Amino acid sequence: MATTLIPGGTGLIGRHAAKLLCERGHTVRILSRRARPDVPLLHRLRIEYVQGDVRDPASLAPAFAGCDAAVLSQQFQNFPVENPKRNETFDAVDRAGTEHCVAAARQAGVRRLVYISGIALGNPNPSHPGIRAKLAAEQAVLGSCISSIALRVNVVYAADDKYFPRLVRAARWSPFVPIPGAGTARCAPVHVDDVARAIAHAIERSTISGVVNVCGPDEVTWKELLLAVAQVNAAGQRKIPVHIPQLLLLLAGWIGERLPTPALSRDAVIFATQFDQSCRNGISCTEAFGFQPIGLREGLRIAFGGGEL
Ligand SMILES: NC(=O)c1ccc[n+]([C@@H]2O[C@H](COP(=O)([O-])OP(=O)(O)OC[C@H]3O[C@@H](n4cnc5c(N)ncnc54)[C@H](OP(=O)(O)O)[C@@H]3O)[C@@H](O)[C@H]2O)c1
């Protein structure tokens, strides 16, 4: 079976893709900045880890050697809050890192590239370094002369993501749900298993190329999403939205940017409050791969409804 390299394979999307690809008989290699990453989801699986950094082209050649395919799923540490002093930025990791991966893949004779992109690229959005970097990364992959596909993924939720499980836990004892800004920006959240499924199809069906959207079937506002997540294990308790004004968040972002280790940034606030992540243009998973991602209500029940978070 084909060997697939996953830069970012220890991350949320990457590790679920690695697990599914292994289960489908693929050989999986993960590129990580760490020598010995510990990824509980992958403990029982035969996975090879290679140490490297997408910002360091020299570290990529050994990782790509002998691979048939690659899933580019890296994201800079502390996303979406950039830290330019440590070169943890959209430009360094999303754009330049992807360009370095494409060069290494070409050198190694890789035959299939899957780039994990974002749905916001398909919509009119504020000028933002994340959009610029991801557009350039998509262009590097799709223009690489290697058979390739960009998956524009919507907001992902999972039992092991960094954000939503915290909200579910907090909602057990608090009736208040913090909503950044007005909460009116739209999205179509998708369960991580469906993202992994789309990645497996993208690897296995190399005749499909270009851009494919990976979205859930239910479009909601961020306010509706956060309230729905808070409600999952709350036994019918009424939840009260508490809006944190956009101006206050931007001020906190301005201060956060000036800390030695930025805790928040204005760009991160804009990303969280203003990006249109509705699924309007482009080819869907159903059209490209023949499957329909699970609905939000059922997906939230599967991810967070067990009461064990
Ligand atoms: N999660 C979402 O809701 C979502 C939605 C749409 C699109 N996306 C896109 O999907 C991709 C993956 O997102 P994610 O949420 O799975 O990210 P994540 O959980 O934050 O994981 C990112 C991974 O990237 C690796 N990484 C960080 N810096 C690196 C570097 N310099 N070189 C090599 N690897 C590096 C890290 O691995 P190590 O620490 O092991 O090095 C980390 O495990 C991103 O491009 C993101 O923009 C995500």
The ligand as an ORCA input file, in Angstrom:
! r2SCAN-3c Opt
* xyz 0 1
  N      -9.205     22.749     13.100
  C     -10.034     23.449     12.315
  O     -11.169     23.808     12.710
  C      -9.620     23.787     10.903
  C     -10.589     24.305     10.029
  C     -10.232     24.627      8.732
  C      -8.918     24.429      8.310
  N      -7.995     23.946      9.177
  C      -6.611     23.762      8.697
  O      -6.208     22.435      8.857
  C      -4.807     22.371      9.138
  C      -4.599     21.565     10.406
  O      -5.296     22.185     11.459
  P      -5.408     21.512     12.904
  O      -6.527     22.171     13.610
  O      -5.373     20.020     12.785
  O      -4.030     22.020     13.560
  P      -3.416     21.676     14.980
  O      -4.267     20.749     15.759
  O      -3.026     22.967     15.614
  O      -2.087     20.884     14.591
  C      -1.110     21.472     13.814
  C       0.118     20.578     13.797
  O       1.127     21.264     13.014
  C       2.382     20.858     13.482
  N       3.337     21.950     13.306
  C       3.320     23.181     13.883
  N       4.334     23.919     13.440
  C       5.035     23.125     12.580
  C       6.207     23.318     11.818
  N       6.875     24.462     11.850
  N       6.661     22.287     11.053
  C       5.986     21.106     11.039
  N       4.850     20.865     11.723
  C       4.401     21.872     12.495
  C       2.229     20.507     14.966
  O       2.869     19.276     15.145
  P       4.150     19.073     16.134
  O       3.852     19.872     17.372
  O       4.165     17.595     16.372
  O       5.334     19.558     15.370
  C       0.717     20.345     15.173
  O       0.388     19.062     15.633
  C      -4.339     23.826      9.239
  O      -3.767     24.225      8.025
  C      -5.618     24.589      9.491
  O      -5.569     25.926      9.014
  C      -8.306     23.605     10.458
*
